[in-house]
């Protein structure tokens, strides 16, 4: 990402640049906490964020819809039963931030949004988009 893209993303995602490429201190921290932390929720990147607090975050800080090339679109994958399975957030310019697993050895990664979306296609899961308020 260019410095200009990071600067534009910072308005909605004040901690995304700080988190990008970092590792958790131990296993547990996951994609939900990474998304919340990027949006400014202090300490969220340190927790094994459960589905319920993330659902509450979605309800209180986002609205339906979004565009993959704009900063602040949450990419949320759900199973057939509508259970949360994975989340990422777009940074703008075609980039997205996510944490691929809750193990200590996987960094918080910035990837091209289309590649991330393709990588998480799973039978029975559906992708929804939500925009940060």
C-alpha positions, 0 to 999 in steps of 0.5 A, spaced: 500 500 500 502 507 498 503 512 504 497 515 501 492 509 501 494 508 508 493 515 510 486 515 507 484 508 511 486 511 517 480 516 518 476 509 519 481 504 521 486 508 525 490 502 528 490 498 521 497 500 519 500 499 526 497 492 526 499 490 519 504 484 519 504 483 526 504 477 530 500 476 536 504 474 543 500 467 543 495 463 540 488 466 541 487 473 538 483 472 531 480 475 525 474 478 529 479 482 534 483 484 528 478 487 525 475 491 531 482 493 533 483 496 526 477 500 527 480 503 534 477 498 539 483 498 544 486 491 546 481 487 541 487 484 538 490 481 544 483 477 545 480 471 542 474 475 540 468 471 541 462 471 536 457 475 540 462 481 542 463 481 534 456 481 532 455 486 537 460 490 534 457 489 527 450 491 530 453 498 533 458 500 528 456 498 521 451 498 516 449 493 511 453 494 504 460 496 502 465 496 496 471 492 496 475 498 494 473 503 499 476 503 506 472 500 512 468 495 508 467 489 513 468 482 509 464 477 514 463 470 512 457 466 515 455 459 515 449 456 513 446 457 520 448 465 519 454 463 524 460 468 524 466 464 521 471 469 518 472 477 518 476 482 514 476 489 513 478 493 506 483 498 507 482 501 500 485 501 493 484 494 493 487 491 499 484 488 505 487 486 512 485 480 516 488 474 521 488 468 517 487 464 524 488 464 531 495 461 532 501 465 534 504 464 528 500 467 523 501 474 522 495 480 521 496 480 513 494 485 508 492 482 501 489 484 495 481 484 497 479 480 491 485 474 492 482 474 500 475 473 498 477 468 493 481 464 498 475 464 503 470 461 498 467 455 502 461 451 500 456 453 505 459 459 507 456 466 504 460 473 504 456 479 507 459 486 506 458 491 512 461 499 512 463 502 518 459 508 521 
